[in-house]
Amino acid sequence: MWQQLWRSRTARYGLPMLLLVVGGSFGLREFTQIRYDAQKIKRKMDPALEARVNSQKQSVILEEEYDKLKELDLDGWRNIRGPRPWEDSKEFQNQQREQFSKGQ
């Protein structure tokens, strides 16, 4: 009976393939779970300390960026076209400079 079962192509090639696919699925699930557990442990911080650090850091960064933007002149800008891929960039830059110097 075993020899007859072993001779069939389904038992010979199909069952090992099925075992590989199903076993691989369970194996990958375990490995990915280990990965996510390690990331959780690595990022763990005391909640009180984390709330304090994040709130202070966020407000300081936003205020500094707002102060930097207030000092900039956002209305006095010019739109300058860059060179096309088929144009020579140095020649185009020289033309831009000449036009800019004539315009002022």
Secondary structure, DSSP 8 states (H G I E B T S, - for coil): -HHHHHHSHIIIIIHHHHHHHHHHHHHHHHHHHHHHHHHHHHH---HHHHHHHHHHHHHHHHHHHHHHHHHS-SSS--------TTS-HHHHHHHHHHHHHHH-
